Amino acid sequence: MDSLYSSSYSILAQEADLFLPIKKLWYALAQFYPHLKYPEFEKMMRQDPRFVIHDLPLDNPEIWNDDEMASLGFFQGPRIGLVDKSSIPVK
């Protein structure tokens, strides 16, 4: 699982945005870790001190279809970023 953490870190380090939806990161890694379910992935990321997570409320959860919206590139829920990157002062 060290490679999963390394891959997650690399993706977030290269990302222009400070925070990504955790589910978007999971979708990007799922092809390499097909056995890894989203709840397990989110729990792992929350336990690693290199990552910071912001919980956001869901917008219209009653009409939101995760699979359909993800196929269009839209994700709700918690956002993940790097502790190192999120502490960089914005100019």
Secondary structure, 3 states (H helix, E strand, C coil): CHHHHHHHHHHHHHCCCCCEEHHHHHHHHHCCCCCCCHHHHHHHHHHCCCEEEECCCCCCCCCCCHHHHHHCCCCCCCEEEEHHHHCCCCC
